[in-house]
C-alpha cells in the first residue's frame, strides 16, 4: 500500500515538473494563455469567448423602445 502511494506521488511530481518546465526553468516564463481570446487565429475569424460576448450583448442596446415601436408599425 505504501509503495503504491509513493509511486503515485512520484508520477504526479514528474507530471507537474514536466508541465511546468517553461515556468520553472525559463527566466520570465509563464504558462501559455489557453483562453479563446488568447488565440490569434480565432480572433482573426471573429470567434470570441462566450462569456465576453454575453457581457457585451448585455451592455449594448440595439434599439430604443421608439425604434422598436416604429419597426413594428
CHARMM-style PDB file with segment names, atoms N, HN, CA, C and O in Angstrom:
ATOM      1  N   UNK     1       0.834  -1.186   0.000  1.00  0.00      PROA
ATOM      2  CA  UNK     1       0.000   0.000   0.000  1.00  0.00      PROA
ATOM      3  C   UNK     1       0.881   1.252   0.000  1.00  0.00      PROA
ATOM      4  O   UNK     1       0.663   2.160  -0.802  1.00  0.00      PROA
ATOM      5  N   UNK     2       1.862   1.305   0.885  1.00  0.00      PROA
ATOM      6  HN  UNK     2       2.039   0.567   1.536  1.00  0.00      PROA
ATOM      7  CA  UNK     2       2.755   2.464   0.960  1.00  0.00      PROA
ATOM      8  C   UNK     2       3.540   2.604  -0.341  1.00  0.00      PROA
ATOM      9  O   UNK     2       3.785   3.719  -0.803  1.00  0.00      PROA
ATOM     10  N   UNK     3       3.928   1.498  -0.923  1.00  0.00      PROA
ATOM     11  HN  UNK     3       3.730   0.592  -0.548  1.00  0.00      PROA
ATOM     12  CA  UNK     3       4.682   1.519  -2.177  1.00  0.00      PROA
ATOM     13  C   UNK     3       3.830   2.130  -3.296  1.00  0.00      PROA
ATOM     14  O   UNK     3       4.342   2.901  -4.107  1.00  0.00      PROA
ATOM     15  N   UNK     4       2.563   1.802  -3.345  1.00  0.00      PROA
ATOM     16  HN  UNK     4       2.147   1.175  -2.686  1.00  0.00      PROA
ATOM     17  CA  UNK     4       1.652   2.347  -4.362  1.00  0.00      PROA
ATOM     18  C   UNK     4       1.481   3.852  -4.192  1.00  0.00      PROA
ATOM     19  O   UNK     4       1.477   4.590  -5.177  1.00  0.00      PROA
ATOM     20  N   UNK     5       1.342   4.305  -2.971  1.00  0.00      PROA
ATOM     21  HN  UNK     5       1.346   3.705  -2.171  1.00  0.00      PROA
ATOM     22  CA  UNK     5       1.191   5.735  -2.697  1.00  0.00      PROA
ATOM     23  C   UNK     5       2.455   6.483  -3.107  1.00  0.00      PROA
ATOM     24  O   UNK     5       2.363   7.552  -3.711  1.00  0.00      PROA
ATOM     25  N   UNK     6       3.622   5.952  -2.796  1.00  0.00      PROA
ATOM     26  HN  UNK     6       3.697   5.084  -2.306  1.00  0.00      PROA
ATOM     27  CA  UNK     6       4.878   6.614  -3.154  1.00  0.00      PROA
ATOM     28  C   UNK     6       5.075   6.668  -4.672  1.00  0.00      PROA
ATOM     29  O   UNK     6       5.531   7.677  -5.210  1.00  0.00      PROA
ATOM     30  N   UNK     7       4.732   5.588  -5.347  1.00  0.00      PROA
ATOM     31  HN  UNK     7       4.361   4.769  -4.911  1.00  0.00      PROA
ATOM     32  CA  UNK     7       4.842   5.580  -6.810  1.00  0.00      PROA
ATOM     33  C   UNK     7       3.880   6.604  -7.411  1.00  0.00      PROA
ATOM     34  O   UNK     7       4.235   7.315  -8.352  1.00  0.00      PROA
ATOM     35  N   UNK     8       2.682   6.679  -6.877  1.00  0.00      PROA
ATOM     36  HN  UNK     8       2.394   6.102  -6.112  1.00  0.00      PROA
ATOM     37  CA  UNK     8       1.693   7.649  -7.362  1.00  0.00      PROA
ATOM     38  C   UNK     8       2.183   9.075  -7.150  1.00  0.00      PROA
ATOM     39  O   UNK     8       2.067   9.908  -8.048  1.00  0.00      PROA
ATOM     40  N   UNK     9       2.727   9.363  -5.977  1.00  0.00      PROA
ATOM     41  HN  UNK     9       2.821   8.686  -5.247  1.00  0.00      PROA
ATOM     42  CA  UNK     9       3.265  10.692  -5.693  1.00  0.00      PROA
ATOM     43  C   UNK     9       4.431  11.031  -6.617  1.00  0.00      PROA
ATOM     44  O   UNK     9       4.561  12.173  -7.060  1.00  0.00      PROA
ATOM     45  N   UNK    10       5.265  10.061  -6.904  1.00  0.00      PROA
ATOM     46  HN  UNK    10       5.159   9.134  -6.545  1.00  0.00      PROA
ATOM     47  CA  UNK    10       6.387  10.273  -7.811  1.00  0.00      PROA
ATOM     48  C   UNK    10       5.889  10.592  -9.225  1.00  0.00      PROA
ATOM     49  O   UNK    10       6.403  11.500  -9.880  1.00  0.00      PROA
ATOM     50  N   UNK    11       4.903   9.853  -9.681  1.00  0.00      PROA
ATOM     51  HN  UNK    11       4.486   9.116  -9.149  1.00  0.00      PROA
ATOM     52  CA  UNK    11       4.341  10.095 -11.016  1.00  0.00      PROA
ATOM     53  C   UNK    11       3.706  11.485 -11.094  1.00  0.00      PROA
ATOM     54  O   UNK    11       3.896  12.194 -12.082  1.00  0.00      PROA
ATOM     55  N   UNK    12       2.959  11.878 -10.067  1.00  0.00      PROA
ATOM     56  HN  UNK    12       2.805  11.302  -9.265  1.00  0.00      PROA
ATOM     57  CA  UNK    12       2.331  13.201 -10.042  1.00  0.00      PROA
ATOM     58  C   UNK    12       3.395  14.298 -10.018  1.00  0.00      PROA
ATOM     59  O   UNK    12       3.254  15.309 -10.706  1.00  0.00      PROA
ATOM     60  N   UNK    13       4.448  14.110  -9.240  1.00  0.00      PROA
ATOM     61  HN  UNK    13       4.563  13.289  -8.681  1.00  0.00      PROA
ATOM     62  CA  UNK    13       5.528  15.101  -9.177  1.00  0.00      PROA
ATOM     63  C   UNK    13       6.222  15.241 -10.529  1.00  0.00      PROA
ATOM     64  O   UNK    13       6.539  16.356 -10.943  1.00  0.00      PROA
ATOM     65  N   UNK    14       6.460  14.145 -11.213  1.00  0.00      PROA
ATOM     66  HN  UNK    14       6.203  13.239 -10.877  1.00  0.00      PROA
ATOM     67  CA  UNK    14       7.092  14.196 -12.538  1.00  0.00      PROA
ATOM     68  C   UNK    14       6.177  14.922 -13.518  1.00  0.00      PROA
ATOM     69  O   UNK    14       6.652  15.726 -14.320  1.00  0.00      PROA
ATOM     70  N   UNK    15       4.881  14.653 -13.468  1.00  0.00      PROA
ATOM     71  HN  UNK    15       4.495  13.999 -12.817  1.00  0.00      PROA
ATOM     72  CA  UNK    15       3.928  15.319 -14.368  1.00  0.00      PROA
ATOM     73  C   UNK    15       3.898  16.821 -14.129  1.00  0.00      PROA
ATOM     74  O   UNK    15       3.899  17.601 -15.081  1.00  0.00      PROA
ATOM     75  N   UNK    16       3.871  17.230 -12.876  1.00  0.00      PROA
ATOM     76  HN  UNK    16       3.870  16.596 -12.102  1.00  0.00      PROA
ATOM     77  CA  UNK    16       3.866  18.660 -12.559  1.00  0.00      PROA
ATOM     78  C   UNK    16       5.155  19.314 -13.035  1.00  0.00      PROA
ATOM     79  O   UNK    16       5.126  20.419 -13.576  1.00  0.00      PROA
ATOM     80  N   UNK    17       6.268  18.653 -12.841  1.00  0.00      PROA
ATOM     81  HN  UNK    17       6.292  17.755 -12.401  1.00  0.00      PROA
ATOM     82  CA  UNK    17       7.554  19.181 -13.295  1.00  0.00      PROA
ATOM     83  C   UNK    17       7.579  19.329 -14.813  1.00  0.00      PROA
ATOM     84  O   UNK    17       8.035  20.351 -15.325  1.00  0.00      PROA
ATOM     85  N   UNK    18       7.097  18.328 -15.533  1.00  0.00      PROA
ATOM     86  HN  UNK    18       6.726  17.498 -15.117  1.00  0.00      PROA
ATOM     87  CA  UNK    18       7.091  18.397 -16.996  1.00  0.00      PROA
ATOM     88  C   UNK    18       6.117  19.452 -17.514  1.00  0.00      PROA
ATOM     89  O   UNK    18       6.409  20.125 -18.502  1.00  0.00      PROA
ATOM     90  N   UNK    19       4.978  19.602 -16.870  1.00  0.00      PROA
ATOM     91  HN  UNK    19       4.741  19.055 -16.068  1.00  0.00      PROA
ATOM     92  CA  UNK    19       4.024  20.628 -17.291  1.00  0.00      PROA
ATOM     93  C   UNK    19       4.556  22.037 -17.024  1.00  0.00      PROA
ATOM     94  O   UNK    19       4.206  22.982 -17.731  1.00  0.00      PROA
ATOM     95  N   UNK    20       5.387  22.170 -16.021  1.00  0.00      PROA
ATOM     96  HN  UNK    20       5.672  21.402 -15.447  1.00  0.00      PROA
ATOM     97  CA  UNK    20       5.878  23.487 -15.650  1.00  0.00      PROA
ATOM     98  C   UNK    20       7.308  23.771 -16.056  1.00  0.00      PROA
ATOM     99  O   UNK    20       7.935  24.660 -15.481  1.00  0.00      PROA
ATOM    100  N   UNK    21       7.854  23.040 -17.038  1.00  0.00      PROA
ATOM    101  HN  UNK    21       7.344  22.318 -17.505  1.00  0.00      PROA
ATOM    102  CA  UNK    21       9.245  23.235 -17.446  1.00  0.00      PROA
ATOM    103  C   UNK    21       9.499  24.691 -17.820  1.00  0.00      PROA
ATOM    104  O   UNK    21      10.473  25.288 -17.362  1.00  0.00      PROA
ATOM    105  N   UNK    22       8.637  25.261 -18.642  1.00  0.00      PROA
ATOM    106  HN  UNK    22       7.846  24.776 -19.015  1.00  0.00      PROA
ATOM    107  CA  UNK    22       8.829  26.644 -19.078  1.00  0.00      PROA
ATOM    108  C   UNK    22       8.738  27.610 -17.898  1.00  0.00      PROA
ATOM    109  O   UNK    22       9.496  28.578 -17.832  1.00  0.00      PROA
ATOM    110  N   UNK    23       7.836  27.359 -16.983  1.00  0.00      PROA
ATOM    111  HN  UNK    23       7.221  26.572 -17.036  1.00  0.00      PROA
ATOM    112  CA  UNK    23       7.654  28.238 -15.832  1.00  0.00      PROA
ATOM    113  C   UNK    23       8.836  28.134 -14.877  1.00  0.00      PROA
ATOM    114  O   UNK    23       9.318  29.146 -14.367  1.00  0.00      PROA
ATOM    115  N   UNK    24       9.298  26.924 -14.637  1.00  0.00      PROA
ATOM    116  HN  UNK    24       8.906  26.102 -15.051  1.00  0.00      PROA
ATOM    117  CA  UNK    24      10.337  26.718 -13.639  1.00  0.00      PROA
ATOM    118  C   UNK    24      11.739  27.038 -14.147  1.00  0.00      PROA
ATOM    119  O   UNK    24      12.572  27.516 -13.378  1.00  0.00      PROA
ATOM    120  N   UNK    25      12.014  26.786 -15.415  1.00  0.00      PROA
ATOM    121  HN  UNK    25      11.337  26.397 -16.039  1.00  0.00      PROA
ATOM    122  CA  UNK    25      13.383  26.854 -15.895  1.00  0.00      PROA
ATOM    123  C   UNK    25      13.694  27.995 -16.861  1.00  0.00      PROA
ATOM    124  O   UNK    25      14.861  28.210 -17.188  1.00  0.00      PROA
ATOM    125  N   UNK    26      12.702  28.718 -17.318  1.00  0.00      PROA
ATOM    126  HN  UNK    26      11.754  28.543 -17.052  1.00  0.00      PROA
ATOM    127  CA  UNK    26      12.936  29.831 -18.238  1.00  0.00      PROA
ATOM    128  C   UNK    26      12.710  31.126 -17.481  1.00  0.00      PROA
ATOM    129  O   UNK    26      11.695  31.290 -16.803  1.00  0.00      PROA
ATOM    130  N   UNK    27      13.667  32.054 -17.598  1.00  0.00      PROA
ATOM    131  HN  UNK    27      14.492  31.920 -18.149  1.00  0.00      PROA
ATOM    132  CA  UNK    27      13.540  33.330 -16.908  1.00  0.00      PROA
ATOM    133  C   UNK    27      12.347  34.084 -17.487  1.00  0.00      PROA
ATOM    134  O   UNK    27      12.267  34.280 -18.700  1.00  0.00      PROA
ATOM    135  N   UNK    28      11.434  34.499 -16.642  1.00  0.00      PROA
ATOM    136  HN  UNK    28      11.498  34.339 -15.657  1.00  0.00      PROA
ATOM    137  CA  UNK    28      10.230  35.195 -17.081  1.00  0.00      PROA
ATOM    138  C   UNK    28       9.220  34.273 -17.724  1.00  0.00      PROA
ATOM    139  O   UNK    28       8.286  34.740 -18.375  1.00  0.00      PROA
ATOM    140  N   UNK    29       9.386  32.980 -17.558  1.00  0.00      PROA
ATOM    141  HN  UNK    29      10.145  32.600 -17.029  1.00  0.00      PROA
ATOM    142  CA  UNK    29       8.474  32.014 -18.169  1.00  0.00      PROA
ATOM    143  C   UNK    29       7.121  32.019 -17.495  1.00  0.00      PROA
ATOM    144  O   UNK    29       7.014  32.276 -16.296  1.00  0.00      PROA
ATOM    145  N   UNK    30       6.104  31.740 -18.255  1.00  0.00      PROA
ATOM    146  HN  UNK    30       6.191  31.532 -19.229  1.00  0.00      PROA
ATOM    147  CA  UNK    30       4.761  31.649 -17.695  1.00  0.00      PROA
ATOM    148  C   UNK    30       3.971  30.625 -18.497  1.00  0.00      PROA
ATOM    149  O   UNK    30       4.352  30.258 -19.608  1.00  0.00      PROA
ATOM    150  N   UNK    31       2.887  30.179 -17.929  1.00  0.00      PROA
ATOM    151  HN  UNK    31       2.577  30.477 -17.026  1.00  0.00      PROA
ATOM    152  CA  UNK    31       2.039  29.216 -18.613  1.00  0.00      PROA
ATOM    153  C   UNK    31       1.408  29.892 -19.823  1.00  0.00      PROA
ATOM    154  O   UNK    31       1.097  31.081 -19.767  1.00  0.00      PROA
ATOM    155  N   UNK    32       1.214  29.164 -20.911  1.00  0.00      PROA
ATOM    156  HN  UNK    32       1.467  28.197 -20.957  1.00  0.00      PROA
ATOM    157  CA  UNK    32       0.608  29.764 -22.100  1.00  0.00      PROA
ATOM    158  C   UNK    32      -0.855  30.115 -21.858  1.00  0.00      PROA
ATOM    159  O   UNK    32      -1.541  29.475 -21.061  1.00  0.00      PROA
ATOM    160  N   UNK    33      -1.313  31.135 -22.557  1.00  0.00      PROA
ATOM    161  HN  UNK    33      -0.756  31.654 -23.205  1.00  0.00      PROA
ATOM    162  CA  UNK    33      -2.703  31.543 -22.461  1.00  0.00      PROA
ATOM    163  C   UNK    33      -3.532  30.608 -23.335  1.00  0.00      PROA
ATOM    164  O   UNK    33      -3.428  30.650 -24.561  1.00  0.00      PROA
ATOM    165  N   UNK    34      -4.341  29.776 -22.722  1.00  0.00      PROA
ATOM    166  HN  UNK    34      -4.426  29.741 -21.726  1.00  0.00      PROA
ATOM    167  CA  UNK    34      -5.145  28.817 -23.476  1.00  0.00      PROA
ATOM    168  C   UNK    34      -6.581  29.287 -23.635  1.00  0.00      PROA
ATOM    169  O   UNK    34      -7.430  28.539 -24.120  1.00  0.00      PROA
ATOM    170  N   UNK    35      -6.856  30.506 -23.235  1.00  0.00      PROA
ATOM    171  HN  UNK    35      -6.166  31.114 -22.841  1.00  0.00      PROA
ATOM    172  CA  UNK    35      -8.198  31.048 -23.362  1.00  0.00      PROA
ATOM    173  C   UNK    35      -8.497  31.351 -24.825  1.00  0.00      PROA
ATOM    174  O   UNK    35      -7.577  31.627 -25.595  1.00  0.00      PROA
ATOM    175  N   UNK    36      -9.737  31.306 -25.212  1.00  0.00      PROA
ATOM    176  HN  UNK    36     -10.484  31.082 -24.587  1.00  0.00      PROA
ATOM    177  CA  UNK    36     -10.141  31.533 -26.598  1.00  0.00      PROA
ATOM    178  C   UNK    36      -9.652  32.891 -27.079  1.00  0.00      PROA
ATOM    179  O   UNK    36      -9.183  33.014 -28.210  1.00  0.00      PROA
ATOM    180  N   UNK    37      -9.753  33.903 -26.241  1.00  0.00      PROA
ATOM    181  HN  UNK    37     -10.133  33.803 -25.321  1.00  0.00      PROA
ATOM    182  CA  UNK    37      -9.349  35.249 -26.657  1.00  0.00      PROA
ATOM    183  C   UNK    37      -7.833  35.366 -26.797  1.00  0.00      PROA
ATOM    184  O   UNK    37      -7.353  36.350 -27.361  1.00  0.00      PROA
ATOM    185  N   UNK    38      -7.070  34.403 -26.306  1.00  0.00      PROA
ATOM    186  HN  UNK    38      -7.459  33.604 -25.848  1.00  0.00      PROA
ATOM    187  CA  UNK    38      -5.625  34.429 -26.438  1.00  0.00      PROA
ATOM    188  C   UNK    38      -5.123  33.771 -27.710  1.00  0.00      PROA
ATOM    189  O   UNK    38      -3.913  33.704 -27.931  1.00  0.00      PROA
ATOM    190  N   UNK    39      -6.020  33.287 -28.546  1.00  0.00      PROA
ATOM    191  HN  UNK    39      -7.003  33.341 -28.366  1.00  0.00      PROA
ATOM    192  CA  UNK    39      -5.653  32.584 -29.773  1.00  0.00      PROA
ATOM    193  C   UNK    39      -5.832  33.524 -30.960  1.00  0.00      PROA
ATOM    194  O   UNK    39      -6.952  33.923 -31.276  1.00  0.00      PROA
ATOM    195  N   UNK    40      -4.726  33.879 -31.617  1.00  0.00      PROA
ATOM    196  HN  UNK    40      -3.815  33.555 -31.360  1.00  0.00      PROA
ATOM    197  CA  UNK    40      -4.766  34.848 -32.710  1.00  0.00      PROA
ATOM    198  C   UNK    40      -5.598  34.356 -33.890  1.00  0.00      PROA
ATOM    199  O   UNK    40      -6.320  35.143 -34.504  1.00  0.00      PROA
ATOM    200  N   UNK    41      -5.509  33.079 -34.215  1.00  0.00      PROA
ATOM    201  HN  UNK    41      -4.923  32.440 -33.717  1.00  0.00      PROA
ATOM    202  CA  UNK    41      -6.268  32.542 -35.355  1.00  0.00      PROA
ATOM    203  C   UNK    41      -7.769  32.667 -35.116  1.00  0.00      PROA
ATOM    204  O   UNK    41      -8.512  33.005 -36.038  1.00  0.00      PROA
ATOM    205  N   UNK    42      -8.224  32.402 -33.903  1.00  0.00      PROA
ATOM    206  HN  UNK    42      -7.621  32.127 -33.154  1.00  0.00      PROA
ATOM    207  CA  UNK    42      -9.650  32.524 -33.603  1.00  0.00      PROA
ATOM    208  C   UNK    42     -10.082  33.987 -33.601  1.00  0.00      PROA
ATOM    209  O   UNK    42     -11.192  34.301 -34.032  1.00  0.00      PROA
ATOM    210  N   UNK    43      -9.222  34.883 -33.123  1.00  0.00      PROA
ATOM    211  HN  UNK    43      -8.321  34.627 -32.773  1.00  0.00      PROA
ATOM    212  CA  UNK    43      -9.559  36.316 -33.155  1.00  0.00      PROA
ATOM    213  C   UNK    43      -9.733  36.797 -34.583  1.00  0.00      PROA
ATOM    214  O   UNK    43     -10.643  37.577 -34.863  1.00  0.00      PROA
ATOM    215  N   UNK    44      -8.859  36.337 -35.512  1.00  0.00      PROA
ATOM    216  HN  UNK    44      -8.119  35.703 -35.284  1.00  0.00      PROA
ATOM    217  CA  UNK    44      -8.978  36.740 -36.917  1.00  0.00      PROA
ATOM    218  C   UNK    44     -10.291  36.265 -37.520  1.00  0.00      PROA
ATOM    219  O   UNK    44     -10.855  36.933 -38.387  1.00  0.00      PROA
ATOM    220  N   UNK    45     -10.781  35.114 -37.069  1.00  0.00      PROA
ATOM    221  HN  UNK    45     -10.323  34.571 -36.365  1.00  0.00      PROA
ATOM    222  CA  UNK    45     -12.051  34.587 -37.568  1.00  0.00      PROA
ATOM    223  C   UNK    45     -13.251  35.218 -36.869  1.00  0.00      PROA
ATOM    224  O   UNK    45     -14.394  34.975 -37.254  1.00  0.00      PROA
ATOM    225  N   UNK    46     -12.994  36.024 -35.844  1.00  0.00      PROA
ATOM    226  HN  UNK    46     -12.065  36.221 -35.531  1.00  0.00      PROA
ATOM    227  CA  UNK    46     -14.080  36.679 -35.127  1.00  0.00      PROA
ATOM    228  C   UNK    46     -14.696  35.825 -34.041  1.00  0.00      PROA
ATOM    229  O   UNK    46     -15.765  36.156 -33.529  1.00  0.00      PROA
ATOM    230  N   UNK    47     -14.044  34.730 -33.678  1.00  0.00      PROA
ATOM    231  HN  UNK    47     -13.175  34.461 -34.094  1.00  0.00      PROA
ATOM    232  CA  UNK    47     -14.554  33.856 -32.618  1.00  0.00      PROA
ATOM    233  C   UNK    47     -14.080  34.410 -31.283  1.00  0.00      PROA
ATOM    234  O   UNK    47     -12.905  34.736 -31.117  1.00  0.00      PROA
ATOM    235  N   UNK    48     -14.994  34.513 -30.343  1.00  0.00      PROA
ATOM    236  HN  UNK    48     -15.948  34.248 -30.478  1.00  0.00      PROA
ATOM    237  CA  UNK    48     -14.640  35.032 -29.032  1.00  0.00      PROA
ATOM    238  C   UNK    48     -15.190  34.167 -27.931  1.00  0.00      PROA
ATOM    239  O   UNK    48     -15.914  33.200 -28.167  1.00  0.00      PROA
ATOM    240  N   UNK    49     -14.837  34.529 -26.749  1.00  0.00      PROA
ATOM    241  HN  UNK    49     -14.248  35.314 -26.557  1.00  0.00      PROA
ATOM    242  CA  UNK    49     -15.304  33.817 -25.561  1.00  0.00      PROA
ATOM    243  C   UNK    49     -16.791  34.100 -25.378  1.00  0.00      PROA
ATOM    244  O   UNK    49     -17.226  35.246 -25.499  1.00  0.00      PROA
ATOM    245  N   UNK    50     -17.554  33.086 -25.093  1.00  0.00      PROA
ATOM    246  HN  UNK    50     -17.201  32.156 -24.995  1.00  0.00      PROA
ATOM    247  CA  UNK    50     -18.994  33.259 -24.931  1.00  0.00      PROA
ATOM    248  C   UNK    50     -19.300  34.165 -23.746  1.00  0.00      PROA
ATOM    249  O   UNK    50     -20.284  34.904 -23.777  1.00  0.00      PROA
ATOM    250  N   UNK    51     -18.484  34.123 -22.716  1.00  0.00      PROA
ATOM    251  HN  UNK    51     -17.685  33.523 -22.691  1.00  0.00      PROA
ATOM    252  CA  UNK    51     -18.713  34.996 -21.567  1.00  0.00      PROA
ATOM    253  C   UNK    51     -18.506  36.451 -21.956  1.00  0.00      PROA
ATOM    254  O   UNK    51     -19.282  37.314 -21.547  1.00  0.00      PROA
ATOM    255  N   UNK    52     -17.463  36.738 -22.748  1.00  0.00      PROA
ATOM    256  HN  UNK    52     -16.833  36.036 -23.080  1.00  0.00      PROA
ATOM    257  CA  UNK    52     -17.210  38.105 -23.189  1.00  0.00      PROA
ATOM    258  C   UNK    52     -18.313  38.567 -24.136  1.00  0.00      PROA
ATOM    259  O   UNK    52     -18.781  39.701 -24.035  1.00  0.00      PROA
ATOM    260  N   UNK    53     -18.726  37.705 -25.048  1.00  0.00      PROA
ATOM    261  HN  UNK    53     -18.346  36.784 -25.130  1.00  0.00      PROA
ATOM    262  CA  UNK    53     -19.793  38.070 -25.976  1.00  0.00      PROA
ATOM    263  C   UNK    53     -21.099  38.330 -25.237  1.00  0.00      PROA
ATOM    264  O   UNK    53     -21.835  39.254 -25.583  1.00  0.00      PROA
ATOM    265  N   UNK    54     -21.387  37.533 -24.236  1.00  0.00      PROA
ATOM    266  HN  UNK    54     -20.790  36.782 -23.955  1.00  0.00      PROA
ATOM    267  CA  UNK    54     -22.597  37.717 -23.453  1.00  0.00      PROA
ATOM    268  C   UNK    54     -22.552  39.041 -22.701  1.00  0.00      PROA
ATOM    269  O   UNK    54     -23.546  39.766 -22.657  1.00  0.00      PROA
ATOM    270  N   UNK    55     -21.398  39.360 -22.109  1.00  0.00      PROA
ATOM    271  HN  UNK    55     -20.591  38.771 -22.145  1.00  0.00      PROA
ATOM    272  CA  UNK    55     -21.247  40.612 -21.371  1.00  0.00      PROA
ATOM    273  C   UNK    55     -21.438  41.806 -22.306  1.00  0.00      PROA
ATOM    274  O   UNK    55     -22.107  42.774 -21.943  1.00  0.00      PROA
ATOM    275  N   UNK    56     -20.855  41.745 -23.509  1.00  0.00      PROA
ATOM    276  HN  UNK    56     -20.311  40.959 -23.803  1.00  0.00      PROA
ATOM    277  CA  UNK    56     -21.017  42.822 -24.475  1.00  0.00      PROA
ATOM    278  C   UNK    56     -22.469  42.959 -24.923  1.00  0.00      PROA
ATOM    279  O   UNK    56     -22.977  44.071 -25.064  1.00  0.00      PROA
ATOM    280  N   UNK    57     -23.127  41.840 -25.144  1.00  0.00      PROA
ATOM    281  HN  UNK    57     -22.714  40.937 -25.030  1.00  0.00      PROA
ATOM    282  CA  UNK    57     -24.517  41.873 -25.600  1.00  0.00      PROA
ATOM    283  C   UNK    57     -25.440  42.459 -24.536  1.00  0.00      PROA
ATOM    284  O   UNK    57     -26.423  43.124 -24.862  1.00  0.00      PROA
ATOM    285  N   UNK    58     -25.133  42.220 -23.297  1.00  0.00      PROA
ATOM    286  HN  UNK    58     -24.334  41.680 -23.032  1.00  0.00      PROA
ATOM    287  CA  UNK    58     -25.974  42.751 -22.225  1.00  0.00      PROA
ATOM    288  C   UNK    58     -25.825  44.266 -22.096  1.00  0.00      PROA
ATOM    289  O   UNK    58     -26.760  44.945 -21.672  1.00  0.00      PROA
ATOM    290  N   UNK    59     -24.658  44.799 -22.457  1.00  0.00      PROA
ATOM    291  HN  UNK    59     -23.899  44.247 -22.801  1.00  0.00      PROA
ATOM    292  CA  UNK    59     -24.429  46.238 -22.315  1.00  0.00      PROA
ATOM    293  C   UNK    59     -24.836  47.030 -23.550  1.00  0.00      PROA
ATOM    294  O   UNK    59     -25.048  48.239 -23.457  1.00  0.00      PROA
ATOM    295  N   UNK    60     -24.950  46.390 -24.683  1.00  0.00      PROA
ATOM    296  HN  UNK    60     -24.778  45.407 -24.759  1.00  0.00      PROA
ATOM    297  CA  UNK    60     -25.346  47.077 -25.904  1.00  0.00      PROA
ATOM    298  C   UNK    60     -26.858  47.141 -25.987  1.00  0.00      PROA
ATOM    299  O   UNK    60     -27.550  46.152 -25.744  1.00  0.00      PROA
ATOM    300  N   UNK    61     -27.353  48.297 -26.328  1.00  0.00      PROA
ATOM    301  HN  UNK    61     -26.791  49.100 -26.525  1.00  0.00      PROA
ATOM    302  CA  UNK    61     -28.777  48.431 -26.612  1.00  0.00      PROA
ATOM    303  C   UNK    61     -28.887  48.604 -28.113  1.00  0.00      PROA
ATOM    304  O   UNK    61     -28.460  49.618 -28.665  1.00  0.00      PROA
ATOM    305  N   UNK    62     -29.455  47.622 -28.762  1.00  0.00      PROA
ATOM    306  HN  UNK    62     -29.802  46.798 -28.313  1.00  0.00      PROA
ATOM    307  CA  UNK    62     -29.509  47.660 -30.213  1.00  0.00      PROA
ATOM    308  C   UNK    62     -30.549  48.650 -30.713  1.00  0.00      PROA
ATOM    309  O   UNK    62     -30.312  49.341 -31.704  1.00  0.00      PROA
ATOM    310  N   UNK    63     -31.687  48.732 -30.052  1.00  0.00      PROA
ATOM    311  HN  UNK    63     -31.879  48.170 -29.247  1.00  0.00      PROA
ATOM    312  CA  UNK    63     -32.755  49.624 -30.465  1.00  0.00      PROA
ATOM    313  C   UNK    63     -33.347  50.277 -29.235  1.00  0.00      PROA
ATOM    314  O   UNK    63     -33.408  49.683 -28.158  1.00  0.00      PROA
ATOM    315  N   UNK    64     -33.776  51.492 -29.416  1.00  0.00      PROA
ATOM    316  HN  UNK    64     -33.726  51.975 -30.290  1.00  0.00      PROA
ATOM    317  CA  UNK    64     -34.526  52.116 -28.340  1.00  0.00      PROA
ATOM    318  C   UNK    64     -35.974  51.641 -28.459  1.00  0.00      PROA
ATOM    319  O   UNK    64     -36.348  51.020 -29.454  1.00  0.00      PROA
ATOM    320  N   UNK    65     -36.764  51.927 -27.472  1.00  0.00      PROA
ATOM    321  HN  UNK    65     -36.461  52.431 -26.663  1.00  0.00      PROA
ATOM    322  CA  UNK    65     -38.161  51.494 -27.483  1.00  0.00      PROA
ATOM    323  C   UNK    65     -38.903  52.147 -28.646  1.00  0.00      PROA
ATOM    324  O   UNK    65     -39.730  51.509 -29.297  1.00  0.00      PROA
ATOM    325  N   UNK    66     -38.600  53.434 -28.907  1.00  0.00      PROA
ATOM    326  HN  UNK    66     -37.928  53.952 -28.378  1.00  0.00      PROA
ATOM    327  CA  UNK    66     -39.270  54.120 -30.010  1.00  0.00      PROA
ATOM    328  C   UNK    66     -38.933  53.470 -31.346  1.00  0.00      PROA
ATOM    329  O   UNK    66     -39.807  53.322 -32.200  1.00  0.00      PROA
ATOM    330  N   UNK    67     -37.674  53.079 -31.537  1.00  0.00      PROA
ATOM    331  HN  UNK    67     -36.963  53.198 -30.844  1.00  0.00      PROA
ATOM    332  CA  UNK    67     -37.280  52.435 -32.789  1.00  0.00      PROA
ATOM    333  C   UNK    67     -37.990  51.092 -32.954  1.00  0.00      PROA
ATOM    334  O   UNK    67     -38.413  50.742 -34.056  1.00  0.00      PROA
ATOM    335  N   UNK    68     -38.118  50.349 -31.872  1.00  0.00      PROA
ATOM    336  HN  UNK    68     -37.774  50.634 -30.977  1.00  0.00      PROA
ATOM    337  CA  UNK    68     -38.827  49.066 -31.945  1.00  0.00      PROA
ATOM    338  C   UNK    68     -40.297  49.256 -32.290  1.00  0.00      PROA
ATOM    339  O   UNK    68     -40.852  48.503 -33.090  1.00  0.00      PROA
ATOM    340  N   UNK    69     -40.937  50.271 -31.683  1.00  0.00      PROA
ATOM    341  HN  UNK    69     -40.486  50.883 -31.033  1.00  0.00      PROA
ATOM    342  CA  UNK    69     -42.338  50.533 -31.980  1.00  0.00      PROA
ATOM    343  C   UNK    69     -42.531  50.934 -33.434  1.00  0.00      PROA
ATOM    344  O   UNK    69     -43.497  50.520 -34.075  1.00  0.00      PROA
ATOM    345  N   UNK    70     -41.599  51.749 -33.961  1.00  0.00      PROA
ATOM    346  HN  UNK    70     -40.814  52.085 -33.441  1.00  0.00      PROA
ATOM    347  CA  UNK    70     -41.690  52.181 -35.352  1.00  0.00      PROA
ATOM    348  C   UNK    70     -41.503  50.996 -36.311  1.00  0.00      PROA
ATOM    349  O   UNK    70     -42.172  50.915 -37.341  1.00  0.00      PROA
ATOM    350  N   UNK    71     -40.613  50.106 -35.973  1.00  0.00      PROA
ATOM    351  HN  UNK    71     -40.069  50.173 -35.137  1.00  0.00      PROA
ATOM    352  CA  UNK    71     -40.354  48.962 -36.855  1.00  0.00      PROA
ATOM    353  C   UNK    71     -41.519  47.977 -36.852  1.00  0.00      PROA
ATOM    354  O   UNK    71     -41.709  47.245 -37.823  1.00  0.00      PROA
ATOM    355  N   UNK    72     -42.298  47.948 -35.779  1.00  0.00      PROA
ATOM    356  HN  UNK    72     -42.145  48.542 -34.990  1.00  0.00      PROA
ATOM    357  CA  UNK    72     -43.444  47.057 -35.699  1.00  0.00      PROA
ATOM    358  C   UNK    72     -44.652  47.596 -36.456  1.00  0.00      PROA
ATOM    359  O   UNK    72     -45.526  46.830 -36.862  1.00  0.00      PROA
ATOM    360  N   UNK    73     -44.700  48.891 -36.644  1.00  0.00      PROA
ATOM    361  HN  UNK    73     -43.989  49.513 -36.315  1.00  0.00      PROA
ATOM    362  CA  UNK    73     -45.864  49.505 -37.316  1.00  0.00      PROA
ATOM    363  C   UNK    73     -45.816  49.369 -38.790  1.00  0.00      PROA
ATOM    364  OT1 UNK    73     -46.721  49.834 -39.483  1.00  0.00      PROA
TER     365      UNK     73
END
